[in-house]
């Protein structure tokens, strides 16, 4: 088990935590190109093939487990894409490479006293 301690960001950047677009994601290639949203099943399958399975399909406005699915194949993408769209209507959907680590984020907030 690996433990990583990170400092908290400035209060002005806390609002961006809710958006996958601002999260640190593994891009589909080594150029550092940020992930782009997919809007159809065909785009999702193509993106997942390019990234390599396993992949997480994630609606950026989701939370609490809504709008996120782990997929291992094209068939699974086809089966769950509409579910992800339906759980968080209107949200951009991203395909992100599943990292081979386990990570627990515990946000800590205090008054600074």
Residue pairs with C-beta under 8 A, 6 or more apart in sequence:
2 101
8 107
8 108
8 109
16 22
17 23
18 61
18 63
19 60
19 61
20 35
20 58
20 60
20 92
20 94
20 96
21 34
21 60
21 92
21 94
25 34
25 35
25 94
25 96
25 97
26 51
26 96
26 97
26 99
27 33
27 34
27 35
28 35
28 47
28 50
28 51
28 97
29 50
35 94
35 95
35 96
36 94
37 60
37 92
37 93
37 94
38 44
38 47
38 93
38 94
38 95
39 93
41 77
41 78
41 81
41 82
44 57
44 77
44 81
44 93
44 95
45 74
45 77
45 78
47 55
47 95
48 55
48 57
48 71
48 74
48 77
48 95
49 74
51 95
51 96
51 97
52 97
53 71
53 72
53 73
54 70
54 71
54 72
54 98
55 70
55 71
55 77
55 95
55 96
55 97
55 98
56 68
56 69
56 70
56 71
56 95
56 96
56 97
56 98
57 68
57 69
57 71
57 77
57 80
57 81
57 84
57 93
57 94
57 95
58 67
58 68
58 84
58 93
58 94
58 95
58 96
59 66
59 67
59 68
59 84
59 85
59 87
59 88
59 91
59 92
59 93
60 91
60 92
60 93
60 94
61 67
61 88
61 90
61 91
61 92
62 68
62 84
62 87
62 88
62 91
66 87
66 88
67 84
67 87
67 88
67 91
67 93
68 84
69 76
69 80
69 83
69 84
70 98
71 77
71 80
81 93
84 93
85 91
85 93
